[in-house]
Amino acid sequence: MASNLELAEVGFIERIVVGNNDPRHMRSEEDIRLQMERVNRCLSGTPRGRIVGMEKSFALHTIGDQQFVLQYVVYHLGFVRKPLYLDEYVLPEHAEPEPAAAQSPVQTAAAAEALAVQVPVAGAPAPTPQAQAPRELACPAPGGTDDDAPGNGLTLTRLRQLLSHLGGDATAAQWLEPLNAAMQACAIDTPARQAAFLAQVLVESSELRCREESLSYTPQRLRAVWPQRFSSDERAAHYSHNPQALANYIYAGRMGNGDETSGDGWRYHGRGLIQLTGRDNYAQFARTSGLDVLAQPDLLLEPAGAARAAAWFWQTMGLNELADRTAGSDGDIHFMNITKRINGQTIGLEERRAYWQRARRALGLH
């Protein structure tokens, strides 16, 4: 997730206390270091968090004849969704649980911007983004019902295990049938293929919640993403937070689209779980699937169309064959190559690997 996360996009808030806030349960220097590491991971991991609130405290406590000076900072870190890597961190056994994240205050945009600074805490370094080595995440074992026995493919229980956001039960129920139908139609029919496919789709779609390309940008973000097209803020201003105009401009004359005035850029902007983009791609998918997405592009926003388009893209790009190779000792290399074929780079590779490992366990691969 980009660091320019807007407050309207925040779907999950993690509250982290760095320092000592309870004289009955004093944290060691190692505990404080681990909490600081947790903050750093939130600010540099994928999805990347943003500081949306901060509380600083300095208090003098007296217990009997002893006085304690307690200093701490509470970070409220906002995310689009709960990151899987947060499950890697466990509070020390002697520490009391922090209040629920839902109780964390989300401040106004102006206040959040003012608070989004690095504040040092006594006994702990200020947060500094740093690379983190990938860690294998724990995943619940597949359910014990006959439906969830190894070899039975994607079941409701297994799909639910892969979702970390609130409302995951409803999401799993909504998407199970469309995903299974799409995978069956496009030969994504082995646990190795399904695990790789699901991992990529869950990241690309923010756990099945995002089916459409976001094209609302500030002028500054437009210049950063397309520096050749937007040489100044004035040039970018017309397209800022104007998705239709932006799509018609940046996609004009590409991927089978007409010129900017044709409206093809917006008509055939990214839709689906792995966003299908451009008139040519829509036409090819329509011929193969029988869904008339040229005339009705929003069919790709429906679960059946969104899942089928993602599976069609997967099969067309030869990703089933790459997924078959992930079963070997060099499987991670082939999974990375799948990522490159999907987005041209290795963006979010750590998060994709985490979902991949979860999916492999859920499908009985290890």
N, C-alpha and C positions, 0 to 999 in steps of 0.2 A: 504494500500500500504506500502510495506516495506520501511524503511528509506534509503536503498541503491539504490534509484531511479537513473537511469543513464540519462544523458542529452538527449540521443537519444530517450528516452521514453517519454519526456515531450511533452504533447499535449495542456497544458493550463498553463498560468502564471498569477498569481494574484499579483498586485502591492499594497502594503500597506505602507502608510506614518505614522510613529509614531513620534509625536512631532509637532512642529509648523514650517510651511514652507511659510506662507503668513501673513504678519503683519496686513492685512486688515481683516483677518478671524482667529483670535487666538482661538485655541482649549482650552477648559477647561481641568482640570485634569481628570475629568470623561471621557471626549471624548478620551483623550490619553490612559486612562486605558482600554477603550473599544477597541481601535485599537490594544493595546498590547494583549488583550484577543483574538482578531481575529488572530494575529500572532501565539499565543500559540495553538489555535485550529487547525490552518493549520499544525503545526508541530507535533500534536499528534492525530488528527482525522483520519478518514478513508474515502477516501483514504488519506494517509499521504503525506504532501508536503515536499519539500526540498528547502533550500535557495540556489538559483542558481545565485543570484546577490545581491549586497548591495551598497547603496550610503549613505555616511555620510556627513553631512553639519553643519557648524558653521558659522553664518553670522550676521553681525551688520548692522541694518537698522535704518535710521534716517527719521522720519516723523515730520516735523515742529521742535519743540524744544525737541521732545522726541526721545530716542534711544531704539531700541528693539534688544535683542540678541535672535536669532532664532536658535534652535538646533533641528535636526531631523534626522531620519534614514529612508531610503526607502528600504523595503524588497521586493525582487522579488522572489516569491515562486512558484516553478514548481510542476505540478501534471501530472499524466497520463491523467486525464480528470478533468473537473470542478467539484469540490465537491458540493453536494447538500446543505451542511450546510452553504456555503457562502451566499446563498440567505436569511439566517436568519439575516445577519448583514446589517443594513441600515445606511448610512452616516448621521451625524447630519444635520438638515435642513440648518444651517448657513454655513456649510462647502462647498467649491466648489468641484465638482466632480474631482476625480483623472484622469489623462490621461488613455486612453484605455490600457488594459493589453497587447494588441498586440504590443504596442510600447515599451514594456519592453525589455531591452537587455538580451540576453542569452550569457553568457561568455564561454570561453573555459573550458574544464573539470578541468584543473589545477587551473584556476582562481576561478572557482566555489568552488572547495574544499577549497581553501585558505579563501574564503569569508564565508564559512559555519560555522560561529562561532557566539556566543551570544554576542552582543555588547550592553552595557547599554546605555540608552538614558536619558538625564536629565528629571526628573519628571516622569519617568516610569521605572518599573523593567525590567530586562533582560528576554527574553522569556524562560520559563521553562515549558516543557510538563506537562500537567495536565489533569486529567479525566474530561470529560464534561458530564453533564446529558443530556440524549436524549431530543430533542425538536421536537415538531410536526411542520412539514414544511407546509407552505402555498402551495396550488396547485390550478391552474386555474380550474374553474368549467368546466364540460364537455360541448362540443360545443352544439349549439342550433339546429342543424339539426336533421331531423328524424333519420338518421343513427346513431347519437350519443345519442338517447333517452335511458333511463335506460332499461337494459335487452337485449340490442342488442349486447352485447359482445365487443370484441376488434375491434375498428375501427381505421382508419388512424389517426384521430384527437386524439383519446385517447392514442395511442401508441406514437405519437409525444410528448404529454404532459409528458411522462415519461422519455424522453431523454434530457440530458442537454448539450451534446457536439455539437461542430460545425459540420454541415453536418447532423443534426438530421432528416431533412426532407427526405433526400435520404435514410438514414438508415431505417426510418419507412416504406417508400415505398417498400424497398427491402425485409423487414422481415414480413410485415403484413400477407401475404398469407401463408408463411411457418409456422408461429406461430399458426395461426388459424387452419390450417390443422393438425398440430401436436397435438394441444389441443383437437380437435375433435376426433382424433384417439385414444387418451389415456384418455378419459372421464374427461378432465379438462374443465368441461362444466357448471360451476356455477361461479358467480362473486367472491365468496369467494375462490374457487379453483384457478381461473385465477389470482386474485390479489396476492396470495401467490406465485404462480408459477412464474409470471412475475418479482416479486421483487427479488426472488432468482436468476433467470436467468440473470437479468440485472447486478447484482453484479458479478456473476461468470464469465460473458463474457465481462465485462467492457463495458456495454451498447451495446451488440451485435457486438462488434468490435473484440473480441478475441475468436477464435474458436480452438486454439491449445495450448497445454501445452508448456510453456517456460522452456527450459532446458539449458539455457546458464548462467553459474555461474562462479564467480571468485573462486580461490582456498579457500579463506577465507570463502566465503559463503557456499561452499560445506562442509567444516568442521563444520560450524554452523548448517546446515540442517541435515547432516548425520554424526555425530561425530564418530559413531561406524565404519563406512566404510572408513572414511578419517581421519586418525590419524595425518597426517602431510601435510604441503603444498606440499611437494614433491610427496606424494601419490596422492594428488588431482590434480596436475598439468596436468596430461595426460587427465583428463576429463573436465578441465576448458574450457568453451566456445566451447565444443565439444558435442553438444546435442545428436548425434547419439550414440557415445560411452557411454555417461552417461546413456542414456535410456537402452541400452543393458546390462549395468552393474547393475543398481539399480533394474531393473524389471526382471532380469533373475530368472527363476525357481519360479516365482510367478504368480498368477492369470491365470494359464494355459499356461504361456509362457515357451519356451524351455530355454536352457542354454544361456550363454552370446554370444556364437558364432552363435546361431540360428538366431539372428537378430530380434527375436520377440519383444524384449523390445522397439525397435525403431518403428517397424512395427505397433505395437498396443499401442503406447504411447497416452496420453490424447488428444482427439479430441471431438469437439461438444461444445454446449453452456454450458452444465454441463459435463465436460470432461470424456468421456468414456475411460477406461484404461484396458488393459490386454486382451489376446486372448479369455479367457472364456466369458468376457462381450461382446466382439465384436461378438462372435458366438451366444450368446443368443439373442442379439439384431437382428442379421441377420435372425435368425429363426422366430422371431416375426414380423419383419417389411417387410421382403422380399427384403431388400437391402443387396447385397452381399459385406458387408464391410470387410469380411475376405480376399477376393481377391482384393478388391478395398477400402482400409482404408480411402483414401482421399475423399470418398463420404461424410464422416462426416464433411468435411470442407465446403461443399456446404450448403446454407441456409436450404434447405429442409431436408437434412440428419442431420445437426447440431441441428435443432429444434426438429426433430422427436426423435433423441437419447436422448435429454434432457427430453422430455415428457415421453418417455419409461422408463427412469430411475426413474422419478417422480412417475409414476404409479406402477412400480415394487417394489419400496421402501415403498409403502403404504402411500404416502404423500397426496393423495387425501383425505383420511380419516382424516389425521391430519389437513388438511386445512379446512375441514368441521367444525372442532371444534374451528377454529379461530373466528367464528362469535359470540361466547359467551363472557361473561364477563372476562373469563380467556384466551381469545384468544392469548394474547401476549406470554403466557407460551407455548402454542402449536406451535406458530410461531418459538419460540426459539428452540423447539424440532425438527422442520423441518430443521433448520439450522444445528443442530448437526448431523442429519442423512445424510446431504449432505457433510459436510466437517469434521465431527468427533469432531468439537469444535464449538465455537461461534465466530469465526473470522469474523470481519466486521459486527457484529450484529447490531450496531447502524445504519450503512448505509443501511442494509437490511430492518430495520424497517422503515427508511425514505422512501425508495422506496415502501414499502408495504402500507404505509399511502397514498402516492400519487396514487398508483394503486387502492386502495379502493375508493378513491374519484372519480377518473376517471371512474370507473365502477359503480358508483352510490350507493356505500354501505353506505356512510355517508358524 
